[in-house]
Amino acid sequence: MITRIREVRKAKGLTLDDVGQRCSPPTTAQTIGRLETGTRTVSVGWLNRIASALGVTRQAVHKKYGRR
């Protein structure tokens, strides 16, 4: 799954640690980084947690093929 997690996080001026701490339950900056880079698979559950931590909808962090 291709995401815009990093793009949205940076636009909001947040660090990996900020997002990790805002997740419920909290997670590590390392995990958020792995989800951003695709080294860890982003499930729908993770997408929902991160979107909530960023204060956006799931659709805002989900990048669809062929769209920017």
N, C-alpha and C positions, 0 to 999 in steps of 0.2 A: 504494500500500500504506500503510495507516495503522499507525503504530507507537507504542509506549510508550517509546521511547528516552529522551526527556527525563525522563519520570516516573521511570523506573528509575534514570537517572543521578543525578538530584537526591536520590532516596531514599537512594542510596549515598554522597551527599556529594561527588560527583566533579565536576570542571569539564570543559568541552569539551576543553581541552588534555589533562587526565588521560586521558580516553577515547581521544583521538587517539594519545597516546603508548603506550597499552596495546594498540592495534590491531597486528596483525601482517600486513603491514608497517605501521609507524607512518604516521599521516596527520595532517592539520592540524585544528586546532580549528574552522576555517572550514568544512571539509568535514563534520565531525560536526554542526555547527550547521545546515548546509543539509539534511542528511539528516533531522535532527530536525523541521525546519519544513516539509519536503516540497518545498523548492525544488530539490532534487536527488532523483532517483528512487532508492528503496531496493531494490536487487536482493537476491536470496536470499544471494548472496555477501557483500554488505555487512551484511546482517542477521546472518549467522553471525559475521563479524569483530567487530561491535559487541557482540553477545551475549557472545562469548568475552572481550572486553575488560572487560565489565561483570561477568563471572563468573556469568552466568545462562544459561538455555536460550534458544534462538531463540524458542520459544513465549512466553517471559516478556516479550519486547519486541515481539511481533507482536500487534496489536490486531485482533480479528475484528469484523466488522460486527455490531451488535446486542448486543455483550457489553462489559462494563466491566472 
